[in-house]
Amino acid sequence: MMAASGVPRAVADELARRGLSADDPRRALDALERDWGAAPAVEAAIVSLLGTAGDAGTAELLARLAERTRDKGVRREIKRTLYRLEQRGLWQAPAAPPPPSTQSLLGPAEDEPEAWLSAIDPSGSRLLWIARRTGADMASMSAMVNEIAGVQEFYAGGTTRKSLRQAQRDLAARNGVPLVEAPWQHADALLQRAVATGTTPQRAADIARARREIVPHAPATPPPPPVDVLVDRVAAAADAAALADSVRALAEREVGGWLLPRSWVDAALGALDEAQSSLVIVSPQQQEERARDAVRRATEEIFAQPERRALFAERFDETAYLLARRGRLDLARTLVAAAEATRAGRPIADIPVLAQITAATLAIAAQMRARQAREEKSSSLVVTPQQALEEQRRAALRRNR
């Protein structure tokens, strides 16, 4: 039921209890600001009213409140209201600041290498490029490295700075692989790790030879994740709201499409099949609950090996850096929180971004497995004992409904 002001009756009653009214939404907003987040339904209603009743000062306040807003409905209303205020000429979203250069992050470094990274693709591969001035020219090496397979491709040679920049622009335009400036120590560590993971002896020798020309001095200790210059790791690790928001990163090009390696989920699929094909006759509700339990157990078993957690924690950290470099510090913070929760051994269900990646992988793998089974079944006229038992189970379920 709606009140005369157009807000739900429950909202109007709550406003009245606080000595406020929907007829003066700006005063209500000022009063709600003190305990923002405590009454999402009231906040969303007031924010919606301000699209037509607000002014420039209202827009600035809403923009500040958006950073504190955790409720999705309230956040959506703020976005809509700011858009309406912008259409009325009362608000203009600030432009994202340009990303800092590596030099500004690390300080001037004459004759030091430069490095660039691409985002990590769904297979766990990324392109890295390291170059260093040698007289008037540049010595350059680039590699496609995979987290599990190691070095997949490698190229090295001399070039000019102009040619290097043009090659990077062509790569971004032709293949949609933008490269982001990164600390050379981090790119070099990634390359060395990939060599240790897997490559041919000849390629390893080529990399060592090119590296001696480009990398003047290897770091004595592994470099810290480059995102640590931009995001407070300790604060992010303690931010429960940031961890809960980590799933939002899946909408970004740097993260969207990520899946677990297929070899990780094969054993889990067997456990899921067993849970779903039990000969014990249960209700559909019990079947659904059993399937959910099986998915939870399978997820934890997938990440029981510490090296798998470490792989994704490092992937989150590196991607957080890429997001921060293009101005998405909010999402970078969520991925740092996810990285720390992953390293700490938190249940995967507590790490929304990783839980969603795992669920998507299991669903796709299960669909592929089912399609393969159907194709094998249709190509054979022989009914196996397992197929006969499964048909008996389905018939029994139909009779008991």
N, C-alpha and C positions, 0 to 999 in steps of 0.2 A: 504494500500500500504506500502511495506517495503522499508527502505533505504538500501544502500549498506552494512551498518554495521549489518543488520539483525534485527534492531529494527523498530517499526512502524514509518512511516514518521512523524507523529505528534510529537512523542517523540524526533526524531532526530532534528526537527525544534525547539522544546522547548530547547533542549540542546544547540543548536547553538545560540539561543537567549541569553542564559546565558554564552556564551563563553566556552562551554564544548563540549565534543565529546564522542560518544559511543566507539570510538577506544581506549580511555583511561578511562575505567570504574572506576578504583580506584580513580583517580583525581576527577571524577564526583561524586563519593560517598562522598569524603571528603567535596566537595562543598555543596552537598545536606544535609549533616549532620546538618548544622547550622539551617536550617528550616525544619527539618525532619517532614514529615506528610503533608506538604503543596502541594506536587505534587505526589500523589500515583502512577499514571501511569508511570511517569518518574522513580520514585524510584524502582518500581517493575521490570522495564526493565533493569536498571543498576544492581540491585541485581542479576538478572538471569544471566547476562553476567559474573559476578564474580565467578560463579561456576567453570569456566575453566581458568579465568584470575587472580583470587585472590591468596593471600598467607596467611600465618598464621596470620599476622597482620590484614588482611582483615576479617578473621574469628572472631577475637576478637572484632573488631569494629561492625560487624554485630550482634554478640551476645549482645552487649550493646544496639544497636539500636532496637533489638527485644523487649526490655522492654518498649521502647517508642512508639512502632508501634501500631496503632489502626486499620488501614485498614487491612481487612482480606486477601485481595489479596497480599499485600506487606508482611504481616506476613507469608503467605504460601510460597512466593518466598524465604524469608530468611531461612525458615526451609529447603527447597529443596537445596539451595545453601550451607548451612552449612553441609548438608548430603554429597553433592558432594565433598566439601573440606575435610570432614572426610574420605571419600573413597580415597582421594589423600594423606592422612597422614598429612594434614595441620590443622586439628582441632580435638579436643576431647571434647565432652560435659562434663562439670564438674559434678561430682557425687553430688547428693543432700545431704546436710549435715544431719547427724543423728538428729532425733527429740530430743529436750531437754527433760530431765526427769522432772517429777513433782517436785522432790526435787530441781533441779536447777532453776525451775521457782519460787517456793515458799520459798526456803531456807530450811535448815535442820530442821527436826521436829521429835525429838525423841519420841517414843511411840505414835505417831499420827496415825490415820487410813490411809489406802491406799485405792484407789478406781480406778475402771476401767469402761469404757462405751463402748457399741457397737454403730454402726451407727443406725440411725432411719430408720426403714423399711417403705415400702409404706403405711402400715396401721397406722403409727404413733407410733409404739412400738419400744422400745429399751431395751437391757439388761444392768443392772447396778450391780456392785459388790463392796462391801465395806468389808474390813477386817482389823483387828488390832491384834498386837502381845499381847498375854496373857501368860506370862512366856515363856516356850519353844515352845508353840503352837500358833495357830492363831484362833481367833473367826471370823467367816465369815457369811455374809448374802448376798444373791443375789435375784434379783427380775426382772421380766419382767413387765414393766410398759407401759401403753398406755396413750396418751395425752387426750383421751376422755373417755375411759373405766376405767382408773385407774390401780390398781394393778391386774395383771392377774395371776401371779405365784409368789411364795415367798418360799425361802429355807434359813435355818439358822443352824449353828452348828459349832463344833470345827474341826480343820484340822491342817495340818502342812504346812509350806511355800512351801515345795517341792510338796506336793499333790495339793496345790492351783495352783501353776504354771502349773503343769501337766494337771489339769482339764481345765485350760484356753487354753492350747495348744490343747487339745483334742477337745474342743468346736470349736476352729477355724478350725481345720482340718476336723472334721466330718460335721459340719453345715455351714462352711464358714462364721463364725461370729467372726472376729477378735476383740479383746478388746483393747482399748487404755487407757493408764494411764491418770487419770484426778484428779483434786483437789477433796478431799473427801467432802468438803463443798458443792460443786456443785452436786455431786451424792446424797448426803443426802437431799439436797433441792428438787431434782427431786423425790426422794422417798416420802418425806412428802407431796409434791403436789399431787402425785398419790394416796396416802392414802386419802387425802381430796376429791379427785375427785370421788373415788369409790372403795370400797372393803367390804368384809364381816366383821362383828364385831370380829369374831374369828381371822381372818387374821390380822386385825388391832392390836389386842392384842398381837399376835405373833411378829409383827414388832416392836411394842413398847418395848417388852421385849428384843429382840435381839439388838435393837438400844441402849438400856441403857448400854449394855455390850461393844458395839463397839464404839459408839460416846461419847467421854468423855465430851464434852461441845458443845452444839448447838450454832451456830453463832448468835450473837445478832440481826444482820440484814441480809437480803438475800444477798448471795455472788454475786459479779459481774460476768458477763459471763467470763469463763476462757480464751476465745480468746482475751480479752482485754490486757492480758500480752504480746501477740504476735503481735497484729495489733492495729495501732492507729485509734481508732474509729472516732474521730473528723475528721481526715484527710480523712478516707474512706467515711464518710458521705458526704463530700464535693466533692468527686471525681466522676464527671459525667461519665467518661470513665469506671471506675470500675463498676458502676451500670449498664451501657450498656453491659458490658462483663459478667454480672452475669449469663446469659443464658448458658455460657460455663460449668458451674458447673453441668448441667444436664447430661453431658457425664461421670461424675465420679460415682463410685459405691456407694458413700455415699448419692447421690441425685437421681440418675437415678431410674425411676419407681415411684417416688412420685406422689400421686394423692390426691385430696381433699376428705374428707369423703362424702360418697354418700348422707347422709342426708342433706348436705349443698347444693346440686345441684338439688334436686327434684323440688323445686319451680322454679328454673331457667329453667328447661326443659319444664315446662308448658308454660312459657313465650315464649320460642323458638318455641314450637309447634304452639302456637297461631299466632306468626309472620309468620310462614311458611305455615299455612293452612287457611290464610285469603281468604274469598270468592271474594274479589276485584281482578279483573283480571289485572295483571301487567306483564311487560316484564321480561325475565330471569335476565336481568341486575338489574332491580329494586328489584326483589326477592333476588338476591345476596346481594345488599346493605342493604335491610331490615334485612336479616339474620345477617349481620355483626353488624348492629346497635343493634339488639336484643342480640347478644353475648356480646357486650360492656356493655349494660345496665345490663344484667344478671350477668356479672362478678363483676361489682361494687356493685350490690345488695347482692351478696354472701358475700362480705367482708364489708358490711355496719355495721356489729356488731363488735365493737372494740375487743372483746375477740378472735375473729377469726384472726384478724390481729396480735394480741399479740402472739397467738399460733405459727403462721408461723414466726414471727420475732424471737422468742426464738429458733425455730427450725433452722433457718438460722444461728444464733449465735453459737449454739452448734455444728452444722455441720462445720462451719468455723473453729472451734477449732480442730476438727478431721482432717480436710484437712491440717491445718497448722502443726499439729503434724507429718504428713508424708511428709512434705516439700513443700506443695502446698500453700505457702503464697500468691501467686498471686490470686488464686481462693478464698482463705479465705477472702481476702480484698474485693472481689466482693460480697461475701455473707454478710459481715458486712454492706456494702453499701446498699444491698437489705433489710437487717433487719431494718436499720434506715429509709429507704424510706417507708417501710411497716408501721412502728410505726408512722411516720409523717403523714399518711393519704394520701400519694401521690396516684394518679390514678393507678390502677393495670397495665394499659397499659404502664406506665412509669417504671415498675419493670419487666424487661424481664423474669427473672427466674420464678416469680410468675404468670405472664401472660401465659407462656407456660404450666405450671403445670395446670392452670385452663382450658386452651383450650383443653389440652389432656384429662382432666377429663370429660369435657362436651361432647367431641366427643365420648369417650368410653361409657358414660352413654346414649347418644342419640342412639348409635348403639344397645346397649342392649335393650333399650326401643322399638326401631323399630322392633328388632327381636321378642320380646315378643308380640308386636302387630300383627305381621305377623302370629305367631303361633296361637294366639287367633282367628284371622280372618279365618285361614284355618280350624280351628276346629269347626267353626260355619257355618251353611248354611243360617242363617238369616242375611239380610242386614240391618244395623241400619240406622236411618235417617242421622247421621253424615257421614257414609260411602257413602250414596247416594249423599249427597251434595258434598263430596270430589270428587266423580267420575264425577259429573256434571262440577265441576270446571276444572278438567283435560281435559274433552272433549271440553269445551269452549276454553281452551288454545290451543288445537290442531287445532281447526277450525280457530283461528285467526292468526296462524303462516303463 
